[in-house]
Amino acid sequence: MTANDGNPRRVVALAGTACMLVSGVLAVLGAPAFMPMQAQAQAPPASSVHVAPGVIRPGETADEADMTRRPSGIDAEFVDKAAIVGKTVAQASQLALDRSSNPDVKAFARRMLDDHGRMSMELRRLGAQKGVPVQTRMLVDPAVTVLRTRNGRAFDKGYIALAGPNAQDAAIRLYQAEARDGRDPQLRAFAASTLPTLKAHLSAARALEHSIAAAH
C-alpha cells in the first residue's frame, strides 16, 4: 500500500479528527472547519489469498510481514493526528517565513520547518511500512488560508495562534499518549524519542508569544 491508496472511510474519519484538533484555533481566526477533498481513489480489491494474523508467506520480507500486522486503535489514530498537527504547523511556518517581518517569528518558523520536516519524514516512513499511510494531502486547512490574509502584527498573532503554545502542547499530549499506551513498538519508540524536541518547541513558542504580545 502506498500513500496514494486512499481509503474513503479513513479519509472521512481523518477529516473529523482534523476538525477536533484545530477547533480552538479556528475559533480564534474565525475560519470554517476542515473540509475533506473528494476522495479520488477507490479502495484496493481484497486479496484472494487469506493470511492468518502473524503468518508470513514464503519469500516475504520482514517489512512485508509487518504490513500484515497493521497498527490499529491508538497507533493508527496517532499516525493520523500527528500528521495533521505537523502539517498545520509546517504550512503556517512556511507562510511565516514568506510573510512576517519579525526576525524572531522567522527564526521560530524556520526551526519548526526543520524539525517538523524530519518528524514528518519518519512518520511517513513508519506509516507506509506498516500499512497506515499518512493521508493529510486529502485535507484542506482553512486556518492557513485565513492566515494568508493577515499582515504585520496581525499576521504574527495569527501565526502564533496556529503554531504556538496551543499546537505544541497538543502535540506533546498526543506523543505522550502514544509513548505510554501505544502497542506498536516502533511507533511508541518514535513518539518517546520525539518528546524532548516537542517540549523545547513549547518553551520557544511561549517565549515568542510573550514577545509578540509585548510588541507595541
C-alpha positions as CSV (number, residue, x, y, z in Angstrom):
1,M,0.0,0.0,0.0
2,T,1.3,3.5,-0.8
3,A,0.4,6.9,0.5
4,N,-1.9,7.4,-2.6
5,D,-4.0,4.4,-1.8
6,G,-6.7,6.4,-0.1
7,N,-9.3,4.6,1.9
8,P,-12.5,6.7,1.6
9,R,-13.8,5.7,5.1
10,R,-10.4,6.5,6.7
11,V,-10.3,9.9,4.9
12,V,-13.7,10.8,6.3
13,A,-12.6,9.8,9.8
14,L,-9.4,11.7,9.4
15,A,-11.3,14.8,8.4
16,G,-13.3,14.6,11.5
17,T,-10.1,14.3,13.6
18,A,-8.8,17.4,11.9
19,C,-11.8,19.4,12.9
20,M,-11.4,18.4,16.6
21,L,-7.7,19.2,16.7
22,V,-7.9,22.7,15.3
23,S,-11.3,23.8,16.5
24,G,-9.8,26.1,19.1
25,V,-7.5,27.8,16.6
26,L,-10.3,28.2,14.0
27,A,-12.4,29.9,16.6
28,V,-9.6,32.5,17.1
29,L,-9.2,33.1,13.4
30,G,-12.9,32.8,12.5
31,A,-12.3,30.1,9.9
32,P,-14.7,27.3,9.0
33,A,-13.9,23.7,9.9
34,F,-11.6,21.3,8.0
35,M,-13.3,20.0,4.8
36,P,-12.3,16.8,3.2
37,M,-11.5,16.8,-0.5
38,Q,-13.2,14.4,-2.8
39,A,-11.6,11.0,-2.4
40,Q,-10.4,10.1,-5.9
41,A,-9.0,6.6,-5.4
42,Q,-11.1,3.5,-4.8
43,A,-10.3,1.1,-2.0
44,P,-8.0,-1.6,-3.4
45,P,-9.6,-5.0,-4.0
46,A,-9.2,-7.5,-1.3
47,S,-6.6,-10.2,-1.8
48,S,-7.9,-13.6,-2.8
49,V,-5.2,-15.2,-0.5
50,H,-6.1,-15.3,3.1
51,V,-3.2,-15.0,5.5
52,A,-3.8,-15.6,9.2
53,P,-2.5,-12.9,11.6
54,G,1.2,-13.3,12.3
55,V,1.7,-15.8,9.5
56,I,4.5,-14.9,7.0
57,R,4.1,-16.0,3.4
58,P,7.0,-17.8,1.8
59,G,9.5,-15.4,0.4
60,E,8.0,-12.4,2.3
61,T,10.5,-9.9,3.7
62,A,10.4,-8.7,7.3
63,D,8.9,-5.3,6.2
64,E,6.2,-7.0,4.1
65,A,5.3,-9.3,7.0
66,D,5.0,-6.3,9.2
67,M,2.4,-4.9,6.8
68,T,0.1,-7.8,7.7
69,R,0.1,-6.6,11.3
70,R,-1.1,-3.1,10.7
71,P,-1.4,-0.8,13.7
72,S,-5.0,-0.2,14.8
73,G,-6.7,1.7,17.6
74,I,-4.4,4.2,19.4
75,D,-1.5,3.6,17.0
76,A,-3.4,4.3,13.8
77,E,-5.1,7.3,15.5
78,F,-1.6,8.6,16.5
79,V,-0.4,8.4,12.9
80,D,-3.4,10.4,11.7
81,K,-3.4,13.1,14.4
82,A,0.4,13.5,14.4
83,A,0.3,14.1,10.6
84,I,-2.4,16.7,10.9
85,V,-0.6,18.6,13.7
86,G,2.6,18.5,11.8
87,K,1.0,19.6,8.5
88,T,-0.7,22.6,10.1
89,V,2.5,23.8,11.9
90,A,4.6,23.3,8.7
91,Q,2.2,25.2,6.4
92,A,1.8,28.1,8.8
93,S,5.6,28.2,9.4
94,Q,6.3,28.3,5.6
95,L,3.9,31.2,5.3
96,A,5.6,33.0,8.3
97,L,9.0,32.8,6.5
98,D,7.5,34.4,3.5
99,R,5.2,37.0,5.1
100,S,6.5,38.0,8.6
101,S,8.9,40.9,9.1
102,N,9.6,39.9,12.7
103,P,13.1,38.2,12.9
104,D,12.0,36.2,16.0
105,V,9.0,34.9,14.2
106,K,11.1,33.9,11.2
107,A,13.6,32.1,13.4
108,F,10.9,30.1,15.1
109,A,9.2,29.3,11.8
110,R,12.5,28.1,10.3
111,R,13.0,25.8,13.4
112,M,9.5,24.4,13.1
113,L,10.0,23.6,9.4
114,D,13.3,21.9,10.0
115,D,12.2,19.8,13.0
116,H,8.7,19.0,11.8
117,G,10.1,18.2,8.3
118,R,12.3,15.5,9.9
119,M,9.5,14.2,12.1
120,S,7.1,14.1,9.2
121,M,9.5,12.1,7.1
122,E,10.0,9.5,9.8
123,L,6.2,9.3,10.5
124,R,5.6,8.8,6.8
125,R,8.2,6.1,6.6
126,L,6.8,4.2,9.6
127,G,3.2,4.7,8.4
128,A,4.0,3.4,4.9
129,Q,5.9,0.4,6.3
130,K,3.0,-0.6,8.5
131,G,0.2,0.0,6.0
132,V,-1.1,3.2,7.6
133,P,-0.1,5.8,5.1
134,V,-0.3,9.4,6.1
135,Q,-3.2,11.0,4.2
136,T,-3.1,14.7,5.1
137,R,-3.0,15.5,1.4
138,M,-6.7,14.8,1.3
139,L,-7.5,17.7,3.7
140,V,-7.8,21.4,3.2
141,D,-6.8,23.6,6.2
142,P,-8.8,26.8,6.0
143,A,-7.0,28.3,9.0
144,V,-3.8,28.6,6.9
145,T,-5.9,30.2,4.1
146,V,-7.2,32.8,6.6
147,L,-3.7,33.4,7.8
148,R,-2.7,34.4,4.3
149,T,-5.0,37.4,4.5
150,R,-3.2,38.8,7.6
151,N,-0.3,41.3,7.6
152,G,2.1,42.8,10.0
153,R,1.4,42.2,13.7
154,A,-2.0,40.7,12.9
155,F,-0.2,38.0,10.9
156,D,2.3,37.3,13.7
157,K,-0.5,36.9,16.2
158,G,-2.4,34.6,13.8
159,Y,0.7,32.5,13.3
160,I,1.4,32.0,17.0
161,A,-2.3,31.0,17.4
162,L,-1.8,28.3,14.8
163,A,1.8,27.1,15.5
164,G,2.4,28.4,19.1
165,P,1.9,27.0,22.6
166,N,-1.6,25.5,21.9
167,A,-0.4,23.5,19.0
168,Q,2.8,22.4,20.7
169,D,1.0,21.4,23.9
170,A,-1.5,19.4,21.8
171,A,1.4,17.6,20.1
172,I,3.1,16.8,23.4
173,R,0.0,15.3,24.8
174,L,-0.5,13.3,21.6
175,Y,3.0,11.9,21.6
176,Q,3.0,11.2,25.4
177,A,-0.1,9.1,25.0
178,E,1.5,7.1,22.2
179,A,4.7,6.6,24.1
180,R,2.8,5.4,27.1
181,D,-0.1,3.4,25.7
182,G,0.9,2.6,22.1
183,R,1.0,-1.1,21.1
184,D,3.4,-0.8,18.1
185,P,7.0,-0.8,19.5
186,Q,8.4,1.3,16.6
187,L,5.7,4.0,16.8
188,R,6.0,4.0,20.6
189,A,9.8,4.5,20.3
190,F,9.3,7.2,17.7
191,A,6.9,9.1,20.0
192,A,9.2,8.8,23.0
193,S,12.3,10.0,21.1
194,T,10.4,13.0,19.7
195,L,9.0,14.3,23.0
196,P,12.2,16.3,24.0
197,T,12.1,18.2,20.7
198,L,8.4,19.0,21.2
199,K,8.9,20.2,24.8
200,A,11.7,22.5,23.5
201,H,9.3,23.8,20.9
202,L,6.7,24.6,23.6
203,S,9.2,26.6,25.6
204,A,10.2,28.6,22.5
205,A,6.6,29.1,21.5
206,R,5.7,30.5,24.9
207,A,8.7,32.9,24.7
208,L,7.7,34.1,21.2
209,E,4.0,34.5,22.2
210,H,5.1,36.8,25.1
211,S,7.4,38.7,22.7
212,I,4.6,39.3,20.2
213,A,2.1,40.3,22.9
214,A,4.6,42.8,24.4
215,A,5.3,44.5,21.0
216,H,3.7,47.9,20.6
